[in-house]
Amino acid sequence: MKNLLFTIVLMFCTFSIGQNFENNFKKDVLNLLKADKDKSDNFLNSMTVISKNFYKNIQSEFLRNKYIKEVDTDLKMDLKELYLEKKAMVGDLEKLFSEANSRGFVGEYDSAIAFLSTFYDKWYESQLQSLKYFSDFALIFDYCEFDYNPGSTSQMFTFYTQKCLDNYNSKISKMTQQLNYDENLKTELKSIFTGIIDFTEPNKIVEPEMNTAKVELENLAKIYQTDVQTMIAQLQSKIKQYDSEAAYQTDEENQKRLKEVQGMEQSIRQYQQQAKSDLQKKESDLNLFGIAEDFMKSNSADNPLTIINTSNNTITGSYLGFVKQTVNFREGPGTDYSIIKTLSAGTQIFIVSNNKKNNYYNVIDLETNLEGFVYNTYVEFDKPIEINEDDLFVENGKSSFSSISEVDVYNNTNKTLTVFIGGSNYLFSAQEKRKISIKPNEYKYRVTAPGVIPYLGKDNIKSGYNYSWEFYIVTN
């Protein structure tokens, strides 16, 4: 009990009452549309680069086919990922408008969102057709003899047969029509975006007396919030003081202090509940603004304000799985991140967490032990990986420092291991022995190696002790 740790969890209550909902709503919509445009521009830039390289190396069949392969693999997969991200963005927009509609800020928005969803279907098909023209032209150049005239603006290619020339001119005509269609799509998208932005302008039908009441209510909420923040600061100061003094107090005194901070926490909770109740009563005539709804969400028991001395629990919901079809394996959760490699259908993966980041899963390729991200629709979950509590950390003596423990790590395998603990990755080559320093705490950790099912564990590093940690591979 000498090292009594005061750990108190308070529930967050910001007393947000929607005073800036209109501005935040419009900002969120504009951010979604801008992100969508940026991703589209990145894809079109990639297509432009490949197009220039294709024509620049048109006389080389090897290089020609190299760029066609990039179109048929990387660009098509990028396009599919981008299309799925766009459809997900439409869903996010719909949620924003639905909430705004329920508050009375926007009218019926269904048609605007439906237009955008239908547009992306057309856009996707159009881009697929544009990519197909690369292959069509490649076939003509593969089977026709020609001269390349890069300096000529009127006749870039001279074909030796009329049939080849006719085929080329036919494709040029269709491609020109496709480009005109794409330009029309850009105009259509601009019109749809403008229509959606117009919807973000809030209704101005608000009575002056309701505005006055709303301002008064907002001011009251700010007072409540200031009071709570002051109480929390006092509690945190008390916890810090008692935690530093715990080692020098009796068990009886530490128990007394623990009850004191628990009582302070309970008082804060009661004040929060009373403040919420008061605000709900005062805003009963202002449901148009959704003040009660905002307040109740921000005061939810699912929202922790602060946790004193939290542990590094970072591994949750891990699974074995596999890739459902060929997909790009990226360095980060988005098409703007570099491609590590391509994962073929059936590739076995370890899903680090079932929590998605920007609709991507953080995964590890089991064969290579490479870590990256895969778009969620390409991932199939299989068996969950349980966290073991086998006490693999073995005490091997006292530490010279209470705040740091040394761990003698021995990789007793013929593979390179990656150990993730405390937010850091450590690499150990086969049969390597090395010390690592770590703060005393309870940790969840992950150990991976090429071709091996990952090991997830949980253990406690006690203050004042050093440890040894040996890894070996078990074959089932």
N, C-alpha and C positions, 0 to 999 in steps of 0.2 A: 504494500500500500504506500510505501515511501515515495514511489514514483507515480503517484496518482495523476491520471491524465483527465483534465476537464474537457470533455468533448460535448458540445452543445449544438444542436441543429435547430435553427429558427426558420420559420416559414416566411417566404417573401411576400410583402404587401406594398406595392408602390402607390396605391390609390390612384392609378391611372383611370381617368374618367372620360376618355375619348375626346379631349379638347382639341387635339390635333389630328383626329381621325381622318378628316378630309384630306389634309396635306399628306399624311402618311400613306393613305390609300392611293392617291395619285402618284406619289413617289414610287411606291412598290410596283404599280402598273408600268410606269415608265422604265423602271430598272429591268423588269422582265422583258419588255419589248426591245430595249437596248441590248441586253445580253443575247437575245435571239438574233438580232441583226449582226452583232459582232461574230457570233458563231457561223452564220451564213457567209459573211465576208471572208472568214478564215478558210472555209471550205472552197469558195470560189477562187481565192488566191492560190490554193493548192492546185486546183484544176488548171489555172492559167499557167503556173510554173511547168506542169507536166506537158501542157499543150505546146509551150515554147520549146521545151527540150525535144518533144516529139518531132516537130518540124525542123529544128536545128540539126537533128541527126537522122533525117528522113532517108538518106541514102545508105545508111548502115542497117541491114536487116536485123543484126543482133541488138543494136541500141533501140531500134524501132520496137522490137518485140519486148524489150526490157520495160519501156514506158507503157506499152499496152498491158503488160502484166501488172504494173503498178495501178493502172486504172481498174483492171478486173478484180484486184484483191484489195489493196489499201483504200483506194478512193471509194469503191462501192461499199466497203464496210464502214468507212467514215460517214458516207452519206446515210446509210441505214441508222447508225447511231445518232446522227444529227436529226434525222426525221423523228426518231423515237423521243429525243429530247424536246423537239418542238411540240409534239403531241402532249408530252408531260407538262410543258409550259402552258399549253391551252388549259389543262386541268387546273394548274395553279391560278391562272387568270380567273377561271370560273369560280374558284373558292373566294378570291378577293371580291369579285363582283357580287357573289351571293351574300356575303356578309354585309357589304355596303348596301345592297338592296334591302336587307332585313332592317337596316338602321334608317332607311328612308333617304339615303344620299343619292341613289341612282334609281332610275326606273327599270323597265324590262330590258334586260341586256342579252337575252338568249340568242337573238338573231346575230348580234355582233360577234359573239364567241363562236357560234355555229359557222359563220362565214369564214372565220380564221381557220377553224378545224378543217373545213372542206378545202380551203385554199392550200393548206400544207399537203393534203393528199395529191392535189394537182401538181404542186411544186416538186414533190418527190418523184412522180412519174416523169415530169419534164426533165429533171436532172439525170435520171436514169437514161433517158433517150439521148441526152447530150453526151453522156459517157459512151454510149454505144457507137457514136459516130467515129470515135477513135479507132475502134476495131474495124468498122466498115472501111475507113480509109486505108488502114494497114493491109487489108485483104487486097485492095486495088494495087497498092505499091508492091505487094508480094508477088503478084502474078502479071504485072505489067512492066515493060521496059520504059524508062522515062529519064529525062534530064531535069535537074533541079536548078532553077534560075532564081536564087534568093534576092538578087538585086532588081528583079523585074516586078513591077506593080501590076502589069496587065496579064502576064502569063508566067506564073511562078513555076509551073510544070509543063514540060513538053512530052506528050505521050507518043509512042511510035505507032500505035494502032488507033483507028477511029473508035473501036469498041471501048477501049480503055478510057479514051477521052470522054466519050459519052457517059460512061459510068461515073467518072470523076465529076463531070459537070452536074450530073443528076444528084450526086451526094452533096455537092456544094449548094445546089438550089434548096435541097431539103434542110441542110444545116442553116442556111440563111433564114428560112422560114422558122426554124427552131429558135434561132437567136431573136427574131422579131417576137416570137411567142413569149420568150423569157423576158424581154423588155416589157411586154404587156403585163406579164405577171408582176414585175416590179411595181408598175403603176397601180395594179390592183391591190397589192399588199400595202402600198403607201396609203391608198384610200381606206383600206380596212383598219390600219393602224390609226389613221386620223379619226375614224368613226369611234374606235375604242377609246381614244384619248378624250374625245368629246364627252363620252359617257362618264369620265372621271370628274367632270365639273359637278360639284354637289348642288342639290336643289337649294334655292334661296328662299323658300317659303317658310320663314321663321318669324314668329311674332316677337316684337321688341321685348315684351315682358319675359318671354321664355329665354331670350338671350341674357337678360339681367340675372334671372334665376340660375342659369347655367354658370355664369361667371362667379356668382356667390358660392355655388357648390364646388367649383374648381378650387377656389381659395380655401374653403374648408378642408378639402382633401389634401391640399399642400400643408396645412397646419398639422393634420393628422400624420402625414408622412414625415414631417420634420420631427414630431414628437417620437415616433417609432425609431427613427434613425438615431436620435439622441440616446434613447433607452438601450438600443443595440450596442452603441459605442461604449456605454458605461458597462454593459455586461461583458463585452470583449476585453475591456481593460481589466475587469475583475478576474476573468478567466486567466488572462496572461499572468497576472500577479500571483494567483493561487497556484498555477502550474509551476512557476519558477520557485515557489516556496515549499512545494509539496514534500520534497525530500527531507526537509528539516522539521516537519511537523509530525505529531503523533497520528496514529490511525484514527483516533477519535476526533481530533481537530480536522483532519482531511475529510472525514465523513460529514462533519458539521458544515464545512465550506462547500462541499458538493451539494448539500441540500439547499444552501443559500443561493447558489447560482441556478439551481433548478427552479427555485421559487421565483427568481428574477425572470427566468425564461417564461414561466407560467404567467407572470404578470403582463409580459409583453404580448403573449398570445391573447390574453383576455382583452387587452386594450385594442388589439387589432380587430377582434371579433366585434367589440362594441362600436368601433369606428365604422366598420363595414355596415353594421345594422343601422347606424345613424344616417350614413350616406344613402342607403337604400330607401329609407323612409322619406328623406328630403327630395330625392329625385324621382319619386313615384309618378310625377306629372310630366317627366321629361324622357319617357321611354323612346321617343324618336331618336335620341342621341345615343341610346344603348349604354348609358352610364353604368347602370347596375350590372349589365352583362360584362363590361370591361373590368369593373372592379372585382367581380366574383372570380373572373379568370385569373387576374393578377394576384388574388388572395388564395389561390388554390393550394391545397396541401401538397401538391406535386412539385411545387416550386421552392427549393431550398435557397435561403438567403446566404447563409455562410456555414461552413463546417470547420471548426477549429481542429487543426492537425489531421487532415484527411489522409488516408492511405492511398497508395498508387494502384488502385484497382482499375486496370485498363482493359482486361481481357474478358469479354462477356459474349455469350451466344455464338460460340465457334462451332463450325461444322466441317465435315468432309463433303465434297461435292464434285461436280464435273461440269465441263463446258458443253452446252447443248449443240452448238454449231460453231463453225470457224469464226473467230472474233479477234479483234486487236487487244493486246495486253499492254496497258499504258502505265506510264510513270505516275499519273495522277488521275483524279476523277473528272475527266472531260476530254473532248476531242482536241482541245488546244494543248494537251500534254503529249510528249513524244511517245512513240510506239516502241516498247521493249522488244516484242516479238509477236508473232501470230500464234494463237492457241487453236489447235484443230479440234473438231468435235470429239467428245469423249475424253479430253485431257482431264486428268484428275487434279483437283485443286483443294487447298485448305482455305476455307472462308473464315478470315480472322474475326469478323463480327457480322451479325445479321443486321446491323445498322448501316443503312446506305448513306453514301456521301454523294450528293448531286446525282442520285440514281445509279451510282456505281458501287460495287462491292470491293472492299480491300481483300485481296486473295494472295495466296502463295502457290506457285506452280510446284507440285510435289516432286516432279522429276528433277527440276533444276534448283529448287529452293529459292527462286527469284520471287520477289514480292512486288505487287503492282495492283492495278485496278481493271475490272471488267464490267461492262454495262450489265445492269441487273437482269434484263430479260434473257441473257445468254447463260445464266447461271442456274444450275439445278442442285438443290440441297439434297444431301443423303443423310449420313449419320451424324448426330451431335458428338462433339468431343468434350468429355467430362474433365473437370478440374480435379487433379489429384492432390491429396494432402498426406504425402508419404514421408514428410520430414527428411527430405534429401540433404538439407543443410545440417552438417554435423559439427557441433561445437568442438573446437580444438585448442582452446586457451582463451585467456583474458585479453581484451583489447587495450591498447595504451590510451585510447580516447573513447569517451562515452558517446560521442556524436558520430563516430565512424567505425565501421567494422570491416575487416579485411577477409576476403573469401578466397581460399586456394581452390581454383577451378582446374579440374583434370578432365580433358576430353579423351577418355579411354576408348576411342573408336578409330576407324580408318576413314572417317569422313570429316569434312569441315562443318562445324556446328555454328548456328546462329542462335544466340541467347538474347531474348528480349526481356528486360527487367527494369523497373523504375523509369520507364520512358526512353531507355537507350538500348541499342543493339550492340552486342559484343560478338566478334568473330573469333573462333578457335579452330586452328588447323588440326589435322589428325595427330593424336597423341600429345597435343600441346598442354603444358601446365603453366598457369599464369594467375597472378593475384589481381583481383578487382576490389575497389573500395566502394562501400555502399552505406547509406545512412540506416540506422536501426529503424525498422518499420515492418508492417505486414505487407507482403508483396504477392501479387499474382505474376507468374512468369511463363514464357513460352520458349521452347527449345525445338529447333527445326534443323533438318539436314536433307540433302538430296536423296530422294527415293525412300524416305522414312516418314511414317505418320507422326505428326508433331506431338510433343508432350506438353501438356498444360499443367502447371502446378501452383500450389499456394503454400507459403511458409512464412515464418516469423523470424526476423532478425532482431535479437534482443540487444539492448544497449549494454556495452561493456564486454562483448564477446566477439571472438573471431571464429570463422567457420571453414570447413572444407566441403567441396561439392564435386562429386564425380559423376560423369555421364558414360553410359554404355548402351548398346543397342540390344533390344530383346527381340528375338525372332519367334513369331508364332506360327 
